[in-house]
């Protein structure tokens, strides 16, 4: 190998590492719950999940935080950067670069990124959803993110000369349900902000600024069904991913339980949060439960 080629490869590795650190910084800044779960993954899967999260967060910030008159153009540009990087493996946007490297290695394609950006784009114009638009939004904004994550889990230890590993039907159903459950719980947590600050209501059949007991019960039942499907698929995941997904499910289940104890009107005035000691306790309990389950299978 020539000295010039060797120097170029070192420079590319440095750029890749810088992009990975950028994505890790985005996750650390924006999500403690999701971040706790990723720490249970292997190094490569951690890096891949951080890359997925960072791109999703970047798009979310455009439609939820920036919201400028040119927000649509900003989102279009981000999607174009992503599509180009999926083809070339390179981007001057460090978050997009990290995502593209993950996507090309794990089999993420426009089949996932297309619906994602389509859902993000609706946040710029749609203020209330019917059932059809709600289901489409949840699929694009959350279920495809679950599919991206399961691809990262399955391909963590894949060698470059091996074919990409694709999820089976049960893994697909579990990944989609996991993403849907997390998104719907976040909708409930952000009910007040979505209504007051963004002028949106996601749940079909609800009125902005109002949620009654019957509506809340129906939403909680729907989320509980999603969680059950997600849990049923956890044993189909690689070992480290089972720990990470189990812990994250545990955190969101605790949030769901807390939401269920509150009157609907309280969800409109404050975000439900878990104190850090509670989060650590839930993660610890989840890890122990998964370890016991693994020993029982081995026995």
C-alpha positions in Angstrom: 0.0 0.0 0.0 1.4 3.4 -1.0 2.1 6.0 1.7 -0.5 8.4 0.0 -3.2 5.7 0.1 -2.4 4.8 3.7 -2.7 8.5 4.7 -6.0 8.9 2.9 -7.4 5.8 4.6 -6.3 7.1 8.0 -8.0 10.4 7.2 -11.2 8.7 6.2 -11.2 6.6 9.4 -10.8 9.9 11.4 -13.7 11.4 9.6 -15.9 8.3 10.2 -14.9 8.4 13.9 -15.7 12.1 14.1 -19.1 11.5 12.6 -19.8 8.7 15.0 -18.9 10.9 18.0 -21.2 13.6 16.7 -24.2 11.2 16.6 -23.3 10.0 20.1 -23.3 13.6 21.3 -26.8 14.1 19.8 -28.2 11.1 21.6 -26.5 12.1 24.9 -28.0 15.6 24.7 -31.6 14.6 23.8 -32.5 11.3 25.4 -31.5 9.8 28.7 -34.0 6.9 28.5 -33.0 5.8 25.0 -29.4 6.4 25.9 -29.5 4.1 28.9 -30.8 1.2 26.8 -28.1 1.6 24.1 -25.4 1.3 26.7 -26.3 -2.4 27.0 -25.5 -3.0 23.3 -22.1 -4.0 21.9 -19.9 -1.3 20.6 -20.9 -1.6 16.9 -24.6 -1.7 17.6 -24.3 1.2 20.0 -22.7 3.2 17.2 -25.3 2.2 14.7 -28.3 3.0 17.0 -26.8 6.4 17.8 -26.5 7.1 14.1 -30.1 6.2 13.5 -31.3 8.3 16.5 -29.2 11.3 15.5 -30.7 11.5 12.0 -34.2 11.1 13.3 -33.6 13.9 15.9 -32.2 16.2 13.2 -35.4 15.9 11.2 -37.5 16.3 14.3 -35.7 19.5 15.3 -36.5 21.0 11.9 -40.3 20.4 12.2 -40.7 20.8 16.0 -38.1 23.4 17.1 -37.0 25.4 14.1 -40.4 25.7 12.4 -39.2 28.6 10.2 -40.8 29.6 6.9 -38.2 27.6 5.1 -38.6 24.5 7.3 -39.9 22.5 4.4 -36.9 23.4 2.3 -34.6 22.4 5.2 -36.3 19.1 5.5 -36.0 18.5 1.7 -32.3 19.3 1.9 -31.8 16.8 4.7 -33.6 14.1 2.8 -31.6 14.9 -0.3 -28.4 14.7 1.7 -29.5 11.4 3.1 -30.4 9.9 -0.2 -27.1 11.0 -1.8 -25.1 9.6 1.1 -27.0 6.2 0.9 -25.7 6.0 -2.7 -22.1 7.3 -2.1 -21.4 6.5 1.6 -20.2 10.0 2.2 -21.7 13.3 3.4 -20.4 16.7 4.5 -23.1 16.6 7.2 -21.6 14.5 10.0 -24.9 13.1 11.2 -25.9 12.1 7.7 -22.5 10.6 7.1 -22.7 8.4 10.2 -26.2 7.3 9.3 -25.2 6.4 5.8 -22.3 4.2 6.9 -24.7 2.4 9.3 -27.4 2.1 6.6 -25.1 0.7 3.9 -23.7 -1.9 6.3 -27.0 -3.0 7.8 -29.3 -2.9 4.8 -31.3 0.3 5.6 -32.6 1.8 2.4 -35.1 4.3 1.0 -37.8 1.8 2.0 -37.3 3.1 5.5 -36.0 6.7 5.0 -38.7 7.6 2.4 -41.7 7.0 4.8 -39.8 8.6 7.6 -39.3 11.9 5.8 -42.8 11.8 4.5 -44.2 11.6 8.0 -41.9 14.4 9.1 -43.1 16.5 6.3 -46.8 16.2 7.4 -45.8 17.8 10.7 -45.4 21.1 8.8 -49.0 21.1 7.5 -51.3 18.6 9.3 -52.8 19.7 12.6 -55.2 16.8 13.2 -55.2 13.2 12.1 -57.9 10.8 11.1 -57.3 7.1 11.6 -55.7 6.5 8.2 -53.4 9.5 8.4 -52.5 8.6 12.0 -51.5 5.1 11.1 -49.4 6.3 8.2 -47.8 8.9 10.4 -46.9 6.4 13.1 -45.5 4.0 10.5 -43.3 6.6 8.9 -42.2 8.4 12.1 -41.7 5.4 14.4 -42.3 1.9 13.0 -39.6 2.3 10.3 -37.2 3.5 13.0 -37.8 0.2 14.8 -37.0 -1.6 11.5 -33.8 0.4 11.2 -32.8 -0.6 14.7 -33.5 -4.3 14.3 -31.3 -4.3 11.2 -28.6 -2.8 13.3 -29.0 -5.5 15.9 -29.0 -8.4 13.4 -25.9 -7.1 11.5 -23.7 -6.1 14.4 -21.2 -8.8 13.9 -21.6 -9.3 10.2 -18.3 -9.5 8.3 -17.9 -7.4 5.1 -17.9 -10.6 2.9 -21.2 -11.9 4.4 -24.6 -11.0 3.0 -26.8 -8.5 4.9 -29.0 -10.2 7.5 -32.7 -9.4 7.1 -35.3 -9.6 9.9 -37.9 -12.4 9.8 -41.6 -11.7 10.0 -41.7 -11.9 13.8 -38.8 -9.6 14.2 -40.4 -7.1 11.7 -43.7 -7.2 13.6 -41.9 -6.7 17.0 -39.8 -3.8 15.7 -42.8 -2.0 14.2 -44.8 -2.5 17.4 -41.8 -1.3 19.5 -41.5 1.9 17.5 -45.3 2.5 17.6 -45.5 2.0 21.3 -42.7 4.4 22.1 -44.1 7.0 19.7 -47.6 6.8 21.2 -46.3 7.0 24.7 -44.4 10.1 23.7 -47.6 11.6 22.1 -49.2 11.3 25.5 -46.2 12.7 27.3 -46.1 15.7 24.9 -49.9 16.2 24.8 -49.8 19.7 26.3 -46.8 20.9 24.3 -48.1 19.5 21.0 -51.4 21.4 21.6 -50.2 24.7 23.0 -46.9 25.2 21.2 -47.3 23.3 17.9 -51.0 23.4 17.4 -51.2 19.6 16.7 -53.2 16.7 17.9 -52.2 13.2 16.9 -54.7 10.8 18.3 -57.7 10.4 15.9 -61.1 11.5 17.3 -59.6 13.8 19.9 -59.9 17.6 20.0 -56.9 19.9 20.6 -56.7 20.7 24.3 -59.1 18.0 25.4 -58.8 14.3 26.4 -61.5 12.4 28.3 -61.3 9.2 30.3 -62.7 7.0 27.6 -60.3 8.3 25.0 -57.3 7.8 27.3 -58.4 4.2 28.1 -58.6 3.4 24.4 -55.2 4.9 23.7 -53.6 3.0 26.7 -55.2 -0.3 25.5 -53.8 0.3 22.0 -50.3 1.0 23.4 -50.5 -2.1 25.7 -51.3 -4.2 22.7 -48.2 -2.8 20.8 -46.0 -3.5 23.9 -47.2 -7.1 24.0 -46.3 -7.7 20.3 -42.9 -6.0 20.9 -42.2 -8.2 24.0 -43.1 -11.4 22.1 -40.3 -10.7 19.6 -37.6 -9.9 22.1 -36.4 -13.6 22.4 -35.8 -13.5 18.6 -33.1 -10.8 19.0 -29.4 -11.2 19.5 -28.4 -11.5 23.2 -27.1 -8.0 23.8 -30.0 -6.5 21.9 -32.4 -8.5 24.2 -30.9 -6.7 27.2 -31.1 -3.3 25.5 -34.6 -3.6 24.2 -35.9 -5.2 27.4 -34.5 -2.3 29.4 -35.9 0.3 27.1 -39.3 -1.4 27.1 -39.1 -1.5 30.9 -38.6 2.3 31.0 -41.5 3.0 28.7 -43.7 0.5 30.5 -43.0 2.4 33.7 -44.0 5.7 31.9 -47.1 4.0 30.6 -48.0 2.8 34.1 -47.5 6.3 35.5 -49.6 7.9 32.8 -52.4 5.4 33.5 -52.6 6.7 37.2 -53.2 10.3 36.1 -56.4 12.1 35.2 -56.5 12.9 31.4 -56.5 16.7 32.0 -53.2 16.5 33.9 -51.5 15.3 30.7 -52.3 18.6 29.1 -50.3 20.7 31.6 -47.1 18.7 32.3 -44.8 16.1 30.8 -44.6 12.8 32.6 -41.0 12.0 33.5 -39.2 9.4 35.5 -36.5 10.5 38.1 -33.0 9.2 37.3 -32.9 6.8 40.3 -36.2 5.2 39.1 -34.7 4.9 35.6 -31.6 3.2 36.9 -33.7 0.8 39.1 -35.9 -0.1 36.1 -32.9 -0.8 33.9 -31.3 -2.9 36.6 -34.5 -5.0 37.1 -34.8 -5.5 33.4 -31.2 -6.7 33.0 -31.7 -9.2 35.9 -35.0 -10.4 34.4 -33.4 -11.0 31.0 -30.4 -12.7 32.7 -32.7 -15.1 34.5 -34.7 -15.8 31.3 -31.4 -16.6 29.5 -30.3 -19.0 32.2 -33.7 -20.7 32.1 -33.4 -21.2 28.3 -29.8 -22.6 28.7 -30.9 -25.0 31.4 
